[in-house]
Amino acid sequence: MEEKLKALENQYAEVEARLAAPETYDAPARVARLNKEQRELEPVVTTYRACVKRRQDLHEAESLLSDPDMKELAQEEYTAAKADIEALEEKLKILLLPRDPNDDKNVIVEIRAGVGGEEAALFAHSLYRMYSMYAESRHWHVEVDSVNETELGGVKEICFTIDGDGAYSRLKFESGVHRVQRVPETESGGRIHTSTATVAVLPEVDEVDFELNPADIEMQVFRSSGAGGQHVNKTSSAVRLIHKPTGTVVECQQERSQFQNRDKAMQLLRSRLYEEKVREQEESVTAERRSQVGTGMRNERIRTYNFPQGRVTDHRIGLTLYQIDAIMDGDLDEVIDGLVTADQAERMKASQEE
């Protein structure tokens, strides 16, 4: 591990030197690539340098233990430095785990109402609001690509893009079935109903990552529906794409231009097919090596939101929090941090077994 860390430190220094060179800025693409490389290396190098510094402190404290006048202070510093080194080395092990290549990507989120009729549609809308507020708290940009609304303010399905640094790394564990237990507004008898909504989180994939054959795609145009003023139902600007080999269908109708809707639909289709390809690869991995947290199959119940008890439970990691109002208002960090930590622990265990 030490040799790898020194190599990464040298690589970081080389990137810094190249970024400082005046000629580098003649090529904006090169600058962007070097800045990205620097951001990826920085956490490892900063932690490694802190570890090296504490090792020096430990060595100096150890050399003073034999001095009667300094022994007490030296012992305190020795104990503190040893604890810091253990923590930093553990952090380095996590930082050196292979990164998910999609972690820095934007995400496309699809939410569909499941079991529960109108209440499920209202819950699907609540989930959209929750993710939108979480994105806002992290200064990410949210843009709705398509939506099928109900008369009471719910959504049968909604697809939206979240554009932000590291969006996929934070939201990739949200895929799966979300269950709600609450008294619906339409329930006069005060009975608790159980409804579900399905969430799918896809990394936004560009043409370089996944190439589509235009001959495999059938495009249909139709008139938009829903909010939009006079423009709605006047022109056939909405776009439906059908991937003939797989039967995958995507739609986009939020933009006023047919060309803009087509571009967004192509982005969604590319991401859906990419996700399916990755899933097929993961299915070939043995069950023992597959992460228990995962990114959630669409038919897997991952979380329950119990309003009468004010409780949110993530079933994958056994985490229960009694702060449902804050979570529904987008305060998701404690839940997501728990999932990230569990995933890291699982991958650490797998790397040690190999």
C-alpha positions as a Markdown table, in Angstrom:
| # | Residue | x | y | z |
|---|---|---|---|---|
| 1 | Met | 0.0 | 0.0 | 0.0 |
| 2 | Glu | 2.9 | 2.4 | 0.8 |
| 3 | Glu | 4.4 | 2.1 | -2.7 |
| 4 | Lys | 1.0 | 2.8 | -4.3 |
| 5 | Leu | 0.5 | 5.8 | -2.1 |
| 6 | Lys | 3.9 | 7.2 | -2.9 |
| 7 | Ala | 3.2 | 6.7 | -6.6 |
| 8 | Leu | -0.1 | 8.5 | -6.3 |
| 9 | Glu | 1.6 | 11.4 | -4.5 |
| 10 | Asn | 4.2 | 11.6 | -7.3 |
| 11 | Gln | 1.3 | 11.6 | -9.9 |
| 12 | Tyr | -0.4 | 14.4 | -7.9 |
| 13 | Ala | 2.8 | 16.5 | -7.9 |
| 14 | Glu | 3.1 | 16.0 | -11.7 |
| 15 | Val | -0.5 | 17.1 | -12.3 |
| 16 | Glu | 0.2 | 20.2 | -10.2 |
| 17 | Ala | 3.3 | 21.0 | -12.2 |
| 18 | Arg | 1.4 | 20.6 | -15.5 |
| 19 | Leu | -1.4 | 22.8 | -14.3 |
| 20 | Ala | 1.1 | 25.5 | -13.3 |
| 21 | Ala | 2.7 | 25.4 | -16.8 |
| 22 | Pro | 1.5 | 28.4 | -19.0 |
| 23 | Glu | 1.3 | 26.3 | -22.1 |
| 24 | Thr | -1.3 | 24.0 | -20.5 |
| 25 | Tyr | -3.9 | 26.7 | -20.8 |
| 26 | Asp | -3.7 | 26.7 | -24.6 |
| 27 | Ala | -5.9 | 23.6 | -24.5 |
| 28 | Pro | -9.1 | 23.9 | -22.4 |
| 29 | Ala | -9.9 | 20.2 | -22.7 |
| 30 | Arg | -6.5 | 19.4 | -21.2 |
| 31 | Val | -7.1 | 21.8 | -18.3 |
| 32 | Ala | -10.4 | 20.2 | -17.6 |
| 33 | Arg | -8.9 | 16.7 | -17.7 |
| 34 | Leu | -6.0 | 17.7 | -15.3 |
| 35 | Asn | -8.4 | 19.5 | -12.9 |
| 36 | Lys | -10.5 | 16.3 | -12.8 |
| 37 | Glu | -7.5 | 14.2 | -12.2 |
| 38 | Gln | -6.3 | 16.5 | -9.4 |
| 39 | Arg | -9.7 | 16.4 | -7.7 |
| 40 | Glu | -9.7 | 12.6 | -7.7 |
| 41 | Leu | -6.2 | 12.4 | -6.3 |
| 42 | Glu | -6.5 | 15.1 | -3.7 |
| 43 | Pro | -8.4 | 13.2 | -0.9 |
| 44 | Val | -5.9 | 10.3 | -1.1 |
| 45 | Val | -2.8 | 12.5 | -1.2 |
| 46 | Thr | -4.0 | 14.9 | 1.6 |
| 47 | Thr | -4.8 | 11.9 | 3.8 |
| 48 | Tyr | -1.5 | 10.2 | 3.1 |
| 49 | Arg | 0.5 | 13.4 | 3.8 |
| 50 | Ala | -1.4 | 13.8 | 7.1 |
| 51 | Cys | -0.5 | 10.1 | 8.0 |
| 52 | Val | 3.2 | 10.7 | 7.2 |
| 53 | Lys | 3.2 | 13.8 | 9.4 |
| 54 | Arg | 1.6 | 11.9 | 12.3 |
| 55 | Arg | 4.1 | 9.1 | 11.9 |
| 56 | Gln | 6.9 | 11.6 | 12.3 |
| 57 | Asp | 5.2 | 13.0 | 15.4 |
| 58 | Leu | 4.9 | 9.5 | 16.8 |
| 59 | His | 8.7 | 8.9 | 16.2 |
| 60 | Glu | 9.6 | 12.2 | 17.9 |
| 61 | Ala | 7.3 | 11.5 | 20.9 |
| 62 | Glu | 8.8 | 8.0 | 21.2 |
| 63 | Ser | 12.3 | 9.4 | 21.3 |
| 64 | Leu | 11.3 | 11.7 | 24.2 |
| 65 | Leu | 9.8 | 9.0 | 26.4 |
| 66 | Ser | 13.1 | 8.4 | 28.1 |
| 67 | Asp | 13.4 | 12.0 | 29.1 |
| 68 | Pro | 12.0 | 12.3 | 32.7 |
| 69 | Asp | 11.0 | 16.0 | 32.2 |
| 70 | Met | 9.2 | 15.3 | 28.9 |
| 71 | Lys | 7.8 | 11.8 | 29.5 |
| 72 | Glu | 4.3 | 12.8 | 30.5 |
| 73 | Leu | 3.8 | 15.2 | 27.5 |
| 74 | Ala | 5.5 | 12.7 | 25.2 |
| 75 | Gln | 3.2 | 9.9 | 26.3 |
| 76 | Glu | 0.2 | 12.0 | 25.6 |
| 77 | Glu | 1.5 | 12.9 | 22.1 |
| 78 | Tyr | 2.5 | 9.3 | 21.4 |
| 79 | Thr | -1.0 | 8.0 | 22.3 |
| 80 | Ala | -2.8 | 10.7 | 20.2 |
| 81 | Ala | -0.5 | 10.2 | 17.2 |
| 82 | Lys | -0.9 | 6.4 | 17.3 |
| 83 | Ala | -4.7 | 6.8 | 17.4 |
| 84 | Asp | -4.6 | 9.3 | 14.5 |
| 85 | Ile | -2.4 | 7.0 | 12.4 |
| 86 | Glu | -4.8 | 4.1 | 12.8 |
| 87 | Ala | -7.7 | 6.2 | 11.8 |
| 88 | Leu | -5.9 | 7.7 | 8.8 |
| 89 | Glu | -4.7 | 4.3 | 7.6 |
| 90 | Glu | -8.2 | 3.0 | 7.8 |
| 91 | Lys | -9.4 | 6.0 | 5.8 |
| 92 | Leu | -6.7 | 5.4 | 3.2 |
| 93 | Lys | -7.8 | 1.8 | 2.7 |
| 94 | Ile | -11.3 | 3.1 | 1.9 |
| 95 | Leu | -10.0 | 5.8 | -0.4 |
| 96 | Leu | -7.9 | 3.2 | -2.3 |
| 97 | Leu | -10.9 | 1.0 | -3.1 |
| 98 | Pro | -11.7 | 1.0 | -6.8 |
| 99 | Arg | -14.0 | 3.9 | -7.6 |
| 100 | Asp | -17.3 | 3.5 | -9.4 |
| 101 | Pro | -16.6 | 5.1 | -12.8 |
| 102 | Asn | -20.1 | 6.6 | -12.8 |
| 103 | Asp | -19.7 | 8.4 | -9.4 |
| 104 | Asp | -19.0 | 11.8 | -10.8 |
| 105 | Lys | -21.9 | 11.7 | -13.4 |
| 106 | Asn | -25.2 | 13.5 | -13.3 |
| 107 | Val | -28.3 | 11.3 | -12.8 |
| 108 | Ile | -31.6 | 10.6 | -14.4 |
| 109 | Val | -34.2 | 9.7 | -11.8 |
| 110 | Glu | -37.5 | 7.9 | -12.7 |
| 111 | Ile | -40.2 | 7.6 | -10.1 |
| 112 | Arg | -43.4 | 5.6 | -10.8 |
| 113 | Ala | -46.4 | 5.1 | -8.6 |
| 114 | Gly | -46.9 | 1.5 | -7.5 |
| 115 | Val | -49.5 | -0.2 | -5.5 |
| 116 | Gly | -52.1 | 2.1 | -3.9 |
| 117 | Gly | -53.9 | 4.0 | -6.6 |
| 118 | Glu | -54.1 | 7.8 | -6.0 |
| 119 | Glu | -52.2 | 7.6 | -2.7 |
| 120 | Ala | -49.3 | 5.9 | -4.5 |
| 121 | Ala | -49.3 | 8.8 | -7.0 |
| 122 | Leu | -49.3 | 11.3 | -4.2 |
| 123 | Phe | -46.4 | 9.5 | -2.5 |
| 124 | Ala | -44.5 | 9.4 | -5.8 |
| 125 | His | -44.9 | 13.2 | -6.0 |
| 126 | Ser | -43.6 | 13.5 | -2.3 |
| 127 | Leu | -40.5 | 11.5 | -3.3 |
| 128 | Tyr | -39.9 | 13.8 | -6.2 |
| 129 | Arg | -40.2 | 16.8 | -3.9 |
| 130 | Met | -37.8 | 15.1 | -1.4 |
| 131 | Tyr | -35.1 | 14.5 | -4.0 |
| 132 | Ser | -35.6 | 18.0 | -5.4 |
| 133 | Met | -35.1 | 19.6 | -2.0 |
| 134 | Tyr | -32.0 | 17.4 | -1.4 |
| 135 | Ala | -30.6 | 18.5 | -4.7 |
| 136 | Glu | -31.3 | 22.1 | -3.8 |
| 137 | Ser | -29.4 | 21.7 | -0.5 |
| 138 | Arg | -26.4 | 20.6 | -2.4 |
| 139 | His | -26.7 | 23.3 | -5.1 |
| 140 | Trp | -27.5 | 20.8 | -7.8 |
| 141 | His | -29.8 | 21.6 | -10.7 |
| 142 | Val | -33.1 | 19.7 | -11.3 |
| 143 | Glu | -34.9 | 19.6 | -14.6 |
| 144 | Val | -38.0 | 17.6 | -15.3 |
| 145 | Asp | -37.9 | 15.6 | -18.6 |
| 146 | Ser | -41.4 | 14.1 | -18.5 |
| 147 | Val | -44.3 | 13.8 | -16.1 |
| 148 | Asn | -47.7 | 12.2 | -16.0 |
| 149 | Glu | -49.8 | 14.0 | -13.4 |
| 150 | Thr | -53.1 | 13.1 | -11.7 |
| 151 | Glu | -56.0 | 15.4 | -10.9 |
| 152 | Leu | -55.3 | 15.4 | -7.2 |
| 153 | Gly | -51.6 | 16.6 | -7.6 |
| 154 | Gly | -49.9 | 13.2 | -7.6 |
| 155 | Val | -47.8 | 11.7 | -10.4 |
| 156 | Lys | -48.2 | 8.4 | -12.1 |
| 157 | Glu | -44.6 | 8.7 | -13.3 |
| 158 | Ile | -42.0 | 11.4 | -13.5 |
| 159 | Cys | -38.5 | 11.5 | -15.0 |
| 160 | Phe | -36.0 | 14.2 | -14.1 |
| 161 | Thr | -32.3 | 14.9 | -14.4 |
| 162 | Ile | -30.2 | 16.1 | -11.5 |
| 163 | Asp | -27.1 | 17.9 | -12.7 |
| 164 | Gly | -24.4 | 18.2 | -10.0 |
| 165 | Asp | -20.9 | 17.2 | -8.9 |
| 166 | Gly | -21.0 | 13.6 | -7.5 |
| 167 | Ala | -24.8 | 13.3 | -7.9 |
| 168 | Tyr | -24.6 | 9.6 | -8.8 |
| 169 | Ser | -22.2 | 8.8 | -5.9 |
| 170 | Arg | -24.8 | 10.1 | -3.5 |
| 171 | Leu | -28.1 | 8.9 | -5.1 |
| 172 | Lys | -27.2 | 5.6 | -6.6 |
| 173 | Phe | -28.5 | 3.6 | -3.6 |
| 174 | Glu | -32.0 | 5.1 | -3.9 |
| 175 | Ser | -33.1 | 2.6 | -6.6 |
| 176 | Gly | -35.8 | 0.2 | -5.5 |
| 177 | Val | -39.3 | 0.1 | -4.0 |
| 178 | His | -40.1 | 2.8 | -1.4 |
| 179 | Arg | -43.1 | 2.0 | 0.8 |
| 180 | Val | -45.3 | 4.5 | 2.6 |
| 181 | Gln | -47.6 | 3.9 | 5.6 |
| 182 | Arg | -50.0 | 6.8 | 6.4 |
| 183 | Val | -53.6 | 7.9 | 6.5 |
| 184 | Pro | -54.4 | 9.3 | 3.1 |
| 185 | Glu | -56.2 | 12.7 | 2.7 |
| 186 | Thr | -58.9 | 10.8 | 0.9 |
| 187 | Glu | -59.5 | 8.4 | 3.8 |
| 188 | Ser | -62.4 | 9.5 | 6.0 |
| 189 | Gly | -62.2 | 6.6 | 8.5 |
| 190 | Gly | -58.6 | 7.4 | 9.6 |
| 191 | Arg | -57.2 | 4.0 | 8.5 |
| 192 | Ile | -53.6 | 3.7 | 7.7 |
| 193 | His | -52.9 | 2.6 | 4.1 |
| 194 | Thr | -49.7 | 1.1 | 2.6 |
| 195 | Ser | -48.7 | 2.2 | -0.8 |
| 196 | Thr | -45.5 | 2.0 | -2.9 |
| 197 | Ala | -43.5 | 3.9 | -5.5 |
| 198 | Thr | -40.6 | 2.7 | -7.5 |
| 199 | Val | -37.4 | 4.7 | -7.9 |
| 200 | Ala | -34.7 | 4.1 | -10.6 |
| 201 | Val | -31.5 | 6.1 | -10.6 |
| 202 | Leu | -29.5 | 6.0 | -13.8 |
| 203 | Pro | -26.1 | 7.6 | -14.4 |
| 204 | Glu | -26.3 | 10.1 | -17.3 |
| 205 | Val | -24.4 | 8.5 | -20.1 |
| 206 | Asp | -22.9 | 10.3 | -23.1 |
| 207 | Glu | -22.2 | 9.0 | -26.5 |
| 208 | Val | -18.6 | 8.2 | -25.7 |
| 209 | Asp | -19.7 | 5.8 | -22.9 |
| 210 | Phe | -22.4 | 4.1 | -24.8 |
| 211 | Glu | -23.0 | 4.2 | -28.6 |
| 212 | Leu | -26.4 | 3.7 | -30.1 |
| 213 | Asn | -27.1 | 2.5 | -33.6 |
| 214 | Pro | -29.6 | 4.9 | -35.2 |
| 215 | Ala | -31.0 | 2.1 | -37.3 |
| 216 | Asp | -32.2 | 0.4 | -34.1 |
| 217 | Ile | -34.3 | 3.4 | -33.0 |
| 218 | Glu | -37.8 | 4.3 | -34.1 |
| 219 | Met | -38.9 | 7.8 | -33.3 |
| 220 | Gln | -42.6 | 8.9 | -32.9 |
| 221 | Val | -43.8 | 12.4 | -32.3 |
| 222 | Phe | -47.0 | 13.4 | -30.5 |
| 223 | Arg | -48.7 | 16.4 | -28.8 |
| 224 | Ser | -47.6 | 17.3 | -25.3 |
| 225 | Ser | -50.1 | 17.0 | -22.4 |
| 226 | Gly | -50.3 | 18.7 | -19.1 |
| 227 | Ala | -49.2 | 22.2 | -18.0 |
| 228 | Gly | -47.7 | 24.4 | -20.7 |
| 229 | Gly | -50.2 | 27.1 | -21.7 |
| 230 | Gln | -51.3 | 27.7 | -25.3 |
| 231 | His | -48.4 | 25.6 | -26.6 |
| 232 | Val | -49.8 | 22.4 | -25.3 |
| 233 | Asn | -51.6 | 20.3 | -27.8 |
| 234 | Lys | -50.9 | 22.8 | -30.6 |
| 235 | Thr | -47.7 | 21.1 | -32.0 |
| 236 | Ser | -46.3 | 17.6 | -32.1 |
| 237 | Ser | -43.2 | 18.5 | -30.0 |
| 238 | Ala | -43.2 | 15.5 | -27.7 |
| 239 | Val | -40.9 | 12.6 | -28.7 |
| 240 | Arg | -41.2 | 8.9 | -28.1 |
| 241 | Leu | -38.2 | 6.7 | -28.9 |
| 242 | Ile | -38.4 | 2.9 | -29.2 |
| 243 | His | -35.3 | 0.8 | -29.1 |
| 244 | Lys | -36.3 | -2.1 | -31.4 |
| 245 | Pro | -33.8 | -4.8 | -30.3 |
| 246 | Thr | -34.9 | -4.5 | -26.6 |
| 247 | Gly | -38.4 | -3.0 | -26.9 |
| 248 | Thr | -37.3 | -0.2 | -24.5 |
| 249 | Val | -39.5 | 2.9 | -24.8 |
| 250 | Val | -38.7 | 6.4 | -23.5 |
| 251 | Glu | -40.6 | 9.7 | -23.8 |
| 252 | Cys | -39.8 | 13.4 | -23.4 |
| 253 | Gln | -42.3 | 16.2 | -23.6 |
| 254 | Gln | -41.2 | 19.0 | -21.3 |
| 255 | Glu | -39.3 | 21.1 | -23.9 |
| 256 | Arg | -41.0 | 23.3 | -26.4 |
| 257 | Ser | -38.8 | 22.1 | -29.2 |
| 258 | Gln | -39.1 | 18.6 | -30.8 |
| 259 | Phe | -35.3 | 18.6 | -31.3 |
| 260 | Gln | -34.7 | 19.4 | -27.6 |
| 261 | Asn | -37.1 | 16.6 | -26.6 |
| 262 | Arg | -35.4 | 14.2 | -29.0 |
| 263 | Asp | -32.0 | 15.0 | -27.5 |
| 264 | Lys | -33.3 | 14.4 | -23.9 |
| 265 | Ala | -35.0 | 11.2 | -24.9 |
| 266 | Met | -31.8 | 9.9 | -26.5 |
| 267 | Gln | -30.0 | 10.7 | -23.3 |
| 268 | Leu | -32.5 | 8.8 | -21.3 |
| 269 | Leu | -32.5 | 5.8 | -23.7 |
| 270 | Arg | -28.8 | 5.6 | -23.6 |
| 271 | Ser | -28.7 | 5.6 | -19.8 |
| 272 | Arg | -31.5 | 3.0 | -19.6 |
| 273 | Leu | -29.6 | 0.6 | -22.0 |
| 274 | Tyr | -26.3 | 1.3 | -20.3 |
| 275 | Glu | -27.9 | 0.4 | -16.9 |
| 276 | Glu | -29.3 | -2.8 | -18.3 |
| 277 | Lys | -25.9 | -3.8 | -19.7 |
| 278 | Val | -24.2 | -3.1 | -16.4 |
| 279 | Arg | -26.9 | -5.1 | -14.6 |
| 280 | Glu | -26.4 | -8.1 | -16.8 |
| 281 | Gln | -22.6 | -8.0 | -16.0 |
| 282 | Glu | -23.4 | -7.8 | -12.3 |
| 283 | Glu | -25.7 | -10.8 | -12.5 |
| 284 | Ser | -22.8 | -12.9 | -13.7 |
| 285 | Val | -20.9 | -12.1 | -10.5 |
| 286 | Thr | -21.4 | -14.7 | -7.8 |
| 287 | Ala | -23.9 | -13.9 | -5.0 |
| 288 | Glu | -21.1 | -14.0 | -2.3 |
| 289 | Arg | -19.2 | -11.2 | -3.9 |
| 290 | Arg | -22.2 | -9.0 | -4.7 |
| 291 | Ser | -22.6 | -6.1 | -2.4 |
| 292 | Gln | -25.5 | -6.4 | 0.1 |
| 293 | Val | -26.3 | -2.7 | -0.3 |
| 294 | Gly | -26.1 | -2.6 | -4.1 |
| 295 | Thr | -27.9 | 0.0 | -6.1 |
| 296 | Gly | -31.2 | -1.6 | -5.6 |
| 297 | Met | -33.2 | -3.7 | -8.0 |
| 298 | Arg | -36.4 | -2.1 | -9.0 |
| 299 | Asn | -38.5 | -4.9 | -7.4 |
| 300 | Glu | -36.6 | -4.8 | -4.1 |
| 301 | Arg | -38.3 | -3.0 | -1.1 |
| 302 | Ile | -35.5 | -0.8 | 0.3 |
| 303 | Arg | -37.2 | 1.7 | 2.6 |
| 304 | Thr | -40.4 | 2.3 | 4.6 |
| 305 | Tyr | -41.8 | 5.8 | 5.5 |
| 306 | Asn | -44.2 | 5.4 | 8.4 |
| 307 | Phe | -45.9 | 8.7 | 9.1 |
| 308 | Pro | -48.0 | 7.8 | 12.2 |
| 309 | Gln | -44.7 | 6.8 | 14.0 |
| 310 | Gly | -42.6 | 9.5 | 12.3 |
| 311 | Arg | -40.3 | 6.8 | 11.3 |
| 312 | Val | -38.1 | 6.1 | 8.2 |
| 313 | Thr | -36.4 | 2.6 | 8.0 |
| 314 | Asp | -33.9 | 1.6 | 5.5 |
| 315 | His | -34.2 | -2.2 | 5.4 |
| 316 | Arg | -30.8 | -2.9 | 3.8 |
| 317 | Ile | -28.7 | -1.5 | 6.6 |
| 318 | Gly | -31.3 | -1.7 | 9.4 |
| 319 | Leu | -31.2 | 2.1 | 9.9 |
| 320 | Thr | -34.3 | 3.6 | 11.6 |
| 321 | Leu | -34.6 | 7.4 | 12.1 |
| 322 | Tyr | -37.5 | 9.1 | 13.8 |
| 323 | Gln | -37.3 | 12.3 | 11.8 |
| 324 | Ile | -39.6 | 11.7 | 8.9 |
| 325 | Asp | -40.6 | 15.4 | 8.4 |
| 326 | Ala | -36.9 | 16.5 | 7.9 |
| 327 | Ile | -36.2 | 13.5 | 5.6 |
| 328 | Met | -39.3 | 14.3 | 3.4 |
| 329 | Asp | -38.0 | 17.9 | 3.3 |
| 330 | Gly | -34.7 | 16.6 | 1.7 |
| 331 | Asp | -32.5 | 16.0 | 4.7 |
| 332 | Leu | -31.2 | 12.7 | 3.4 |
| 333 | Asp | -27.5 | 12.9 | 4.3 |
| 334 | Glu | -27.7 | 10.7 | 7.4 |
| 335 | Val | -29.5 | 7.9 | 5.4 |
| 336 | Ile | -27.2 | 8.2 | 2.4 |
| 337 | Asp | -24.0 | 8.4 | 4.6 |
| 338 | Gly | -25.1 | 5.1 | 6.3 |
| 339 | Leu | -25.6 | 3.5 | 2.9 |
| 340 | Val | -22.2 | 4.7 | 1.6 |
| 341 | Thr | -20.5 | 3.4 | 4.8 |
| 342 | Ala | -22.1 | 0.0 | 4.5 |
| 343 | Asp | -21.1 | -0.2 | 0.8 |
| 344 | Gln | -17.5 | 0.7 | 1.7 |
| 345 | Ala | -17.4 | -2.0 | 4.4 |
| 346 | Glu | -18.8 | -4.6 | 2.0 |
| 347 | Arg | -16.2 | -3.7 | -0.6 |
| 348 | Met | -13.4 | -3.7 | 2.0 |
| 349 | Lys | -14.5 | -7.2 | 3.1 |
| 350 | Ala | -14.5 | -8.4 | -0.5 |
| 351 | Ser | -11.1 | -7.0 | -1.3 |
| 352 | Gln | -9.6 | -8.7 | 1.8 |
| 353 | Glu | -11.1 | -12.1 | 0.8 |
| 354 | Glu | -9.6 | -11.8 | -2.7 |
